[in-house]
């Protein structure tokens, strides 16, 4: 009886599958019969044509401010990246890039890299969201997913509710519904409220009509603007500099490329003040300067290119600049002169090419051993915010696995580069080449058990390193603040503050906020390995083993940075601090922290006078670094606000305790001054405290809610706002009082009722446009469009 019932259900399920598949086939046949078979269309109009002008002046601004804010990165729903004509035409894909449990590395789908045109993307499983059948008005509106999604939103507007019900899934790891045009009828029936923009207010009538007029006309787009003569001249000059023929030049150029490949480079001499410049990617090409760029598409920048000679070329960034992937890097005469001085102004020889074997190429201390360590280190330090930004921000977009290995806010200092110039430093690193091997040598499909080998080598390295430090700093000799880089008195990169926002993070120049629980001191080898672990060597398409191994290795690098900071404290205090930072850590980690692997007992050369040496150390470091501290994040930097208003904002920045977790990771605040001046922007960053951050899978178990606090900054930091507040200066006292009264969800809801701009607010897009405009206008080189995938529904 039971078997018969099971068999019956199986037949019923099979019949249902066949029915659904049959409906899809029938719909496809109907579309083919009505509008012809699909065929990739030519979407790019001539640059001076009416279609191109209409796209640039009318269509593109709407797409950027309503679509790109959710569709611009690896975590874009359905891999639909709408930040460029190529991305729009490429379309969507049902596969997720973020799939941490996969056993085999995924196929690469990097826009502009892994396929050269739309036809190739179709072969890789991407399907069009625009009509690719007969180019008629009816076909363009009925046989295109994008048009149907826009029409669906107009037919079924967002419910008139301040908080959306559970039928809207807004979780980051939600199941994705990526209907093809054949599947749209079923989607429209099952999800009538899921039109675009999803879970946001709809477009205005004018915006909707503009996009529909564009779609009806065949969705023609404009080509990317041509480069002017001055920019072409700069490209020619820099490509000549970065493609020298000598063995030394080729190794230097390779080093520069592998550190800047994720940056957006721009030429200062062609930049108009107050406006965003043209940005470029530095790429490996099989073709030399003067010929069209032919990008060498490898998973990692140090993989074997498969050609006898690579050339480093500039390729214009073709996507809208979005904050989450934007890392600007200035090029000018001073930079070129500096690089010449670092790599060609000193006497050394390069006698051999390191090649691209993974065990060599993945380890920069091996691959670039012939380049002077001091030159390499100073190259990174000159713009070290950019170097660290690659791991903190980067193009990954969502990095919980990598970021749950750091605290929510900490300060970063750097070892003075003069300490790397001694020959004994190079000799020491030479003895440690095998111990400093990096996980990326295992490529993108690996097994987590490989961790044991890397862990052993890391332990051996730390033992050798501590023995080296024992000799170098015997009896506290030279172990003092002079060993901390002061930016040479002018460079604001000398200190950094890193904020973690759960699965994203931000790095800013300066010591921002109150002295934190932990701090790092980074030396050359640590800085280099962080970059090659989390930027050059990390593959977002990699399998579970690769990502887990990366995370485990980063545990060691974090503790190494923390240990460097603690060496400046008295030995007894060092061990007390480590125990405090790792309360409840597992037995193996405790043994590691307290055993010979992490032992360094030479006295500090810093003299202390109180019972709180760490507070003293922070104060001394703040004083030492004061000349290079930027003031842009201080509340005092806000214009047009009264002293009383600034005092109230400082009160807001004093929130702490177990109720702070009710606030989102990032709250963006717009304050309208009473004097009628321009609105001022602020960020309320939540700092989630932990007893330790050594847990792989149960971060909540290590949360220390009692010690949560916030940092209030002038300006916007971070790319992923969770909430928006809009307040008039005269109402700041009421806002602060409401925030201080937040004890539970109900009181937080009351705060939003009074001052929040929820995602359901009919004026949301108007507020968003103003916020993005002010942010980009005030920092046109640094800032880009924000991302709304994490805007809360509360």
N, C-alpha and C positions, 0 to 999 in steps of 0.2 A: 504493500500500500504506500509506504513512505517512498520507496524507490520509484513508484509510478508518479507520485506527486513531484519528486525532484526532476524526473525525466520530463514531465509536463512543463515545469517551470523553465527548464533548459530550452525546450522547443519554443516556448513563449518568448524567451529572451532572444533566441536566434531570429524569430520572426520579426521582433521589434528592430533588431539591428539591420535586418534586410530591408525592412520598411523605411527606416531612416536613410540608409544608403541609397535605396531606390528613389526616395524623394529628392536627395541631392543630385542624383544622376538625371532625374526628370527635370529638375530646375535648371541644371546645366544645359540639357537638351533644349529647353524652352528658351533660355538666353541665347544659345547658339542659333536657334531658329529665328529668333526675333532680331538679333543684333549682329549675327555673324560670329565666327570663331575668334577667340582672343589672340591678340598679337601685340607685342611691345610697340609702343607709340613713341614718336619723336616729340618730346615735351619742351625742349629748349627752343625758344623763339629767337630770331635775330635781335641783337642788342638794342637797336634803335627802333624796333617795331612797336606798334601800339600794344600788342600782347605783353611784351617785356616791360614796358613802362607801367602798364596796368598792374602787373604782378608786383613790381617793386614798390609802387606808390600806394596801392590799395590792398593787395592780397597779403603780401609778405608780413606787414606789421600785424595783421590779425593772426596769421599762423604762428608768428613768434610769440605773441603775448597771450594767446589762448591755447595753443597746442604744444609748442616747444617746451613750455614750462612743465610738461609731464612726459614729453616724448623727445628725449635728447641724449640718452646714455644707454649703457648696457642693460639697465633695469627699466628701460622704456617698455610699457606694455606691448607685448607681441613683437618686440624688437623693432617697432615702428619708430624710426627716428625722423622727425619732421623738421629738423634743423637745417636741411639743405634740399635743393631740388633733387639731388641724387638719392637722398634718403627717402623722400616722399615717393619718388618713382620706383625705388627698390621695393617698397611695401612692407609687408608683415611676415612673420614666421611664428609658428605655434610653439617652437622649442624655446625653453627658458635658458638664458645664459647663466643665471644664478641657480645652480643645481648642485648643491654641496655634496650630495650622496652618490654622484655618478662614479662608476668604477673605471671608466675609460675617458680620457680627455675628449672634450667635444670638438667638433669641427669649428674652425675659426670663421667668424662672420663680421670682421671689422670693416666698417664702411670705408671706402676709398683704398682699401688695402687688399682684401681677399677676393675681390672680383673687380673687373675693370668696367663693366657696364651692366645694364639692367638684364640683358639676356643671360649673362653669367649668373646673376643672382637668382633668376628663375630656375636655373639648373641646380642651385643650392637650396631650393625649397622655399624661397620667398615668393609670395603671391601679391598681386597688385591690389591697392586700395582705390585706385582710379580705374575708370572704364578703359579696357583695352580692346573692346570690340568696335563696331562701326562708330565713327565719331559724329553722332547726331545728338541733338539736345536731349531727346528721350533716353537714348542709350547712356549718355554721360551722367544722367541723374538716376537712372534705374539700375544700371549695371556696374555701379561703382560703390564699394563699401563706404568710402569717406562721405560721399553724397548721401547715402542712405542713413548713416549715423547722424549727420547734421539734420536731416529731415526728421529722424526719429526724435531728436531732442526738441524740435519745434512742435511736433505733434504731442509730445509727452514731457512738458516742462518739469523742472525739479519741483517736488512737492513743497507746498508752502509751510514748511516746518523748520525750526531752527536747528534741530538735530535729526539727521537722517536715520531711518530705522535699519534694522539688521539685514534687510534685503540688499543694501549696498555694502559690499565687502571692500573695506578700505585697508585691510592688512597688507603689509609689504609682500608677504609670501602667499597671497591669495591665489586661488586657481584662476588662470587666465582664460578668458573667452575670446578667441581670435577668429571670428567667423570669416570665411571666404564669402564672395558674393553669392555663391550657391547656397550657403548656409544662413544668409541674412534673413530670409522669411521666418525661419524657426527662431532665430535670435530675437527678432522684432516681436515675435509672439511671446517668448519666454521672458525677455528682459526689456519691456517697453520703456522703462525709466533709465536705461543705460546708454542713452544717446550721448553724443559728444558735444561739449566737454563733460566727461564722466563725473558724476557726483559734485558738480559745480553749477552755478547759474548758467543759463544758456546765453548764446550770443544775442546781441541786440538785433533788431530787425534790419538795420543797415549792415551790420557785420554779416549776418546770415545771407542777406541778398547779395552782398559782394562776393562771398565765397561761392554761392550757388551760380552766380553769373560767370565766375571763373571756371567752375566745373563744367557748366553747360557749353562753354567755348573750347573745351578740350584740355583744361588745366595747364595752359602754357606757362612756362616759367622763364626767367631771364638767365642768361649766362652769367658766370662770375665776372666781375669787372676786370678789365685789363689792367695790368700794372703800368704805372707811369715811368717815364724815362729815369727819374731819380732813383726810384725803387729798383728798377732793373740794373742800374749802375751799382747800387749797394749789393745786390745779389751777386753780380759778377765779381765784385771786389772780395766779398766774403767767401764765395766758392773757390776763388783762387787761393785764398789764405788757408782754407780747410782741405785742400787737395794737393798738398805738396808731394813730390815724387820720392824724396829720400825715405829711407827706412824709419828714421826718427820722426819725420813729419807724418808718415802714415800711422805710426803708433800713437802719436799725440792726437791726431785727428780722430782716430778710433776712440780714444779715451774721452775726448770732448763730446763726440756723438753719443756714446753710451750713457753719458750723464745728462744730456739735454734733449733726448729724443721725445720726452713727453711734454716738453716746454713749448709755449707759444712765443717764438722769437719775434722781435720787432726792431726796426732800425730807428734809432732816436733821431737821426738827422732828417728823416722824412716824415716825422710825426708832428702834426699840428697841435699846438697846446690847446688842451681842453677837449680834444677829440680822440676817439679810439683810433689807433693805428691799424695798418694791415698786419696781420699776424701770419707767421710761417712755422711749419714743422721742418725740422732737420731730418732728412731721410737718407737711407742707403739706396743708391741707384746703380744700375749696371751701365749707365751711360754717363759720359763725362760732361762737365760744364759746356754749355753751348748747344747741347742736344736736348731733346725732350726728356724729361725725367721718367725713368722706368723703375718704379719702386721695387725693391727686393723684399718680398713678403715672407718673413720668417716669424716664428712665434716670439722669439726674443731678439733683442738688438744685438746680442753677441753670438747668435747661432751662425753656423757656416752659411755664407751667402751663396755658395755654389758657383761663384765666378772668380776669376783670378785676381781681379781688382775691383774694389768698390769705390764709389765716389759719393761724397757727402753733398747733398743738394738741398736747396730750399724749395719747399712746396707750399703754396699759399693755403692757409686754412680756409676751407670752403663751407664750414658750418657756422651757424649763428653762435656767437660766444655765450656760453652758459657758465655760470659761476663754478659749478661743481667740477668741471674739467679744465678750468682756465688757470694756467700757471705762466704768467708773462715773464719774459727775460729780455732785458735791454741789450742791444748791440750798438756800440759806437766806437770811436777812435780810442777812447780810454780803455775799453775792454780789449780791443785788439792789441794795443800796446802792452797791456797787462799780461795777456796770454803769451805774447812774444817774450816778455821778460821772464815769465815763469818757466817756459818750456824750451826757449832758445837762447836765453841770456846767461845761462850757466853751462859749465863744461861737463858733459857726460856723453856716453856712447850708447847707441842702440845697435847691437850686433846681430840680432836674430828676430824673426817674426814669431810671435807666440802661437799662431794658428787658432783654430776654433774647436779643438777637442773640448767637450763639455766640462771635464774636470779641470781644465785650464781656463777656458773662457768664462765660466761661471764664477771664478774666483779672481776678483780684480787685483788682489795682492800678488797673484801669480802672473796673470796676463800682462800686467803693467809694471812688473817688478823693475824693469830697466828705466822707467821714468822716476825722477827724484821724488821721494815721499813728500818732502816739503812743498814741491810744486803742485803735486796732486792735491794735497790737503788745502793749500791756500786757494787753489782753483775753486774748490767746493765752498770754502769759508767765505769767499768774496760775496757770494749770493746764497748763503746757506739756508735762508728761508725757502728759497726755491728747491734746494736739494732735499730738505726735510718735507716740503710740501708734496713732493712726489709720492712719499709714503703716507702722509697724513691726508692728502686730498686726492691726487692722482686721478686717472681716468676710470677707476674701477667702479665708482659711484656707490657701491654698497660693500662694506668690508668688515662686518661684525667679527668674522673669524680672525682677522688680523688685528682689529682694533680693541677687542675685548682683552687684549694683552697689555693695555696701557690704562693708567688712571685717567679720571675725567678732566683733571687740570694739573699741569705740572710745568715747572720752569726748566729751561735747557741752557746750559753753559757749555763752553768749548775749551779744550786744552789749547794753550797758546801755541801757534805753529812753530815758534822758534825751538820748541822742545823736540820737534821731529827732525831737525837738521843734523843732529849728531850721527856720525856713521854707525854707532852702536845700535841705534834704533833700526836702521835698515838691516843690519846684521841679525838682529833679533827676529824681525819679521821673516827673514829668509829661512831661519831655522823652523819657523812655524807654518810654512806653506801647506803642509799636509793637514795640520790641525785646523787650518782656517778654510777648508773646503766648504762649499756652499750647497744647500739642498737643490738648487736649480740644476746641478749637474745630472740629477736623476730625470731631468726633463719634466713633462707634464703628466705622465702616467706613472705613478710609483706606488709603493706600498708603505704604510705608516711604520712598519717595523724597521725601515731603514733609519728611523730616528735614533735607534740605539747606537749605531756607528757614529752618527754626527754628535750625539750627546757625549760619547767617550772622547772624541777628538776635542770637543769644546772644553771638557774637563781638563784634558791634558794641556790645552792652550792656557787656561786660566792658572793652572799650577805654574807653568813656565813663566807666564806674565807676572804673577805675584813674586816669583823668585827674582825676575828682572827688576821689578819695582823695589824690592827689598834692597838691592844693591844701589839702585839709583837714588833712592830717598832714605838711605840709612840714617837713623837717628833724627828723622824729620828734616834732613837737609834738603832745601829747595822745595819742600812740600808746603807751599803757601799760595797765597792768592796771586802772586806774580805768574804762576803757572796757568791762570785762567785768562783767556783771550779777552782783551778790552776793546776789540774792534779797531785797534790802532788809533783810538781816540776819535774816530770819525764814522766808522761803519756801524749802522744800526742793526746789522745782522748778528751782533755780538751776543745777544740774548734773545731767546724765543719763549713764547708761551704756547703750549699745546692744549687745546680743548678737545675732549672726546664727547661726541653726541650719540652715544650708543653704537650705531653702525656707520657713522661718518665722523669726521673730525676737522679741526681747523688749526692752522698754525699762524701766529702773528708775531711780528717783531716786538721785542720789549718784554719786561717783566710786568705782566698785566694781572691785576687783582692782588689780594693779600698773599703773603707767603704760603705756599701750598704744602701739602703733606709730604710730597716727594719732589725730588729734582734729579736731573741727569747732568753729568759732565761727559761730553762726547769727545773722544780722541779720534785720530785719523782712522785707525783700523775699524773702530766701531761705526763711524759715519759711513765708511765705504761699504761695510757689510750690510748695514741697514738698507742702503740704496740697492745693492744687488740681491738682497733677500726679498724686499717688498716692492721694488719698482722694476729694475731691469730683469730680475729673475722670476717675478711672480706672473702667473698665467691665470686670468680669471676663468678661462675655459678648461683649466686643469682638473684632474680627478680629485676625489676625496683625499687620497693619500698625499698628493702634492700640497693641497691646501692645509691639511692637518700638520704635515711636516713643517711647512712654513710657519705656522702658528707656534708650534712647539719650539722651534729654533729661536723665534723672536722673544720667547720667555727669557732665554739666556742673554740676549742682547740688551733687553730692558734691565735685567739685574746687573749687567756689566756697567751700564750707564749710571745706575743708582749707586753701585759700589764706588765708582769713580768720585761721585759727589761725597760719599761718606768718608773717603780717605782724608778729607779736610777736617773731619771731626776727630776728637780724641778716640783712641781704640775702644774703650769701654762703651762710649756713646754710639759708636758705629754698630756694634752688635745689638744694643738696646733698640736702636732705630729699625734695624732689619727685622727684629722680632716683632716690633710694633707694626711694621708695614706688611707683615705676612702672618698675622694672627690666623690660626686655624688652618694653616697650609698643611698639605699632606706630609707624611713621614719622610718620603724620599726627598721632597723639596727642603724640609727642615734640615735634614742631614747635609744636603748640598750647601745650604746657607751657612751652617755652623761648622762644617768640616773643612778639610785642608784645601778643597777646591776653591773656596772663597776666602781663604785666610790671608789677611794683610794686617800686620800688627805693628808696623813702624809708627812712631808717634807723629802727630800732626805738627807742622811748623807754624800753625796759626795759634796765636795766644788767646785764650778765653778767660773771662772774668766773672761769669755768672753761672747759675745752675741750669741754664738753658742754652747750651752751645749752638744748637741748630738755629735758634732765633737770632743769636749773635752773628752766625755765619751768613744768614740771609741778609741781615742789616749791612754787614761789611761788603757783601757782594753787590747789594743795591747801591751803596755809596761808590764802589769802584766803577760800576757800570753806568752811573748817572749821566755822564756826558753823552752817551749814545742811546739814551732812552727816548723813543718817540712819544709824543703827547697826544696823538690822534684819538686814542681810545679812552682818554680821561674825560670824566663828566665836565670838567672845566673847559674842555675844548668846544663844547656846544655853544653856538651863537644864538643871540636873540632871546635867551632865557634868563630870567632874573636869578639872583643869588639864592632866593628862597626856593625857586623851582629846582635848582641844582641840588640844594640840600635835601629836598624831598626825594629826588632821584637816587641820591646816595643812601637814603633810608631804604628805598626799594632794594638796593643792592646788599642790604644787611639781612635779608631773609635767610633763615637757616632752621634746621631741625627736621623732625620726622614728617612734617606736612609738605616740605618742599617737593617731594616726589610727585605731588599732584600737578605740578607745573610741567609743561612739555620740555623737551631738551632745549629748544630755542624758541623764544618769544620775541618777535620783532615789534617795536613800539614806535609809533609816529606821534610826535608832540607838536601841536600847532601853537606857536608863540602868541602871546597876547598883543605884542607890538605889531602883528601883521606880517612879520618876517617869514622866511621860508620854513617849512616844517623841518623838525630835527628828528633824526632817526637814532634809535638805541636798540641794543640787544640784551635781553635777560637770558643768560646762559645758566642752565641748571648743572650743578656739579654733583654727580651721584657718588657717594662715598662707599668704599668697600673695605672689609676687613683684610682681604687680599684679592689679588686678581690672577690667581694661579689656576682657577677652575676652568676646565675646557667646555663643559656642557651645562653647568648649573650656576650661572652667574648670580641669579637671584639669591641663592643660598649664601653668598658672600656679601650681600648688600648690608650696609651699615647706615640705615636711614636716619639715625639720630644725628649723624655728622654731615648730612647733606647740606649744601648751601648754594648760593648763586653768585654770579659775577655780572654786574651791570656795566656795559661798555657803551661809549659813544660811537655811533656808526653800526653797521651791520657786519657781523661775522657769521660764517657758516653759509651753506647753500640751501639748507632744507628747513625752512621755518615750520614749527609745529602750530603756532598760534600768532595772531596779530592783534595788537591793541592800538586804538586810536583815541587820543585824549587831547583836550585843550589844556593849555598851561594852567588856566585858572582852576581846572578840575584835578590837578595832580594830587592834591591832598586826599581827595576822595578815592582816587585810584590806589594810592599807597595804602590807605586804610582798608580798602577792599582786599588788596593782596595780602595784607597782614592778617586778615580775618579768615583766610582760606584754611579750612580744617578738614574738609571732606568734599566730595563731588558736588554736593548741593551748593556750598559756599563758593566753589570754583565756578560753577555755572552762573551764580549771581554776579561774579566779577565779569564774566564774558557778556552777560546780559547788559551790563552797564557800559563796558568799554571794548568788548571784543568785536572783531570783524570775522565772523565765522565763514566757513566755506559756503554756507547756504545763504549768506547775506546778499540781497539783490544788488547791493553796491560793491560786492566783492571785487569785481573786475576793475571798477573805477579806482578803488583803493589800491589794488595791485599795480595798475598802470602808473600811478603816482609814485608808489614805493620804488618800483624798478627804475623809473626815470630819475628820481632823486639820487638813488644809489649809484647809478651808472654815470650820471652827469658829474657827481662829485669825485668819482674815481674812475675815469673813462678807460684807463689802461688796465686797472686791476680787476674791475667788476664785470659781471655778465648777468644774464637772466637767472632768477632764482628757480628752484625746483619745488613743485607743490605735491609731490608724491607722499609727503609725510604730514600734510596739514591735517590736524585732528578733526574729529567729528564729535564734539562735546558741547 
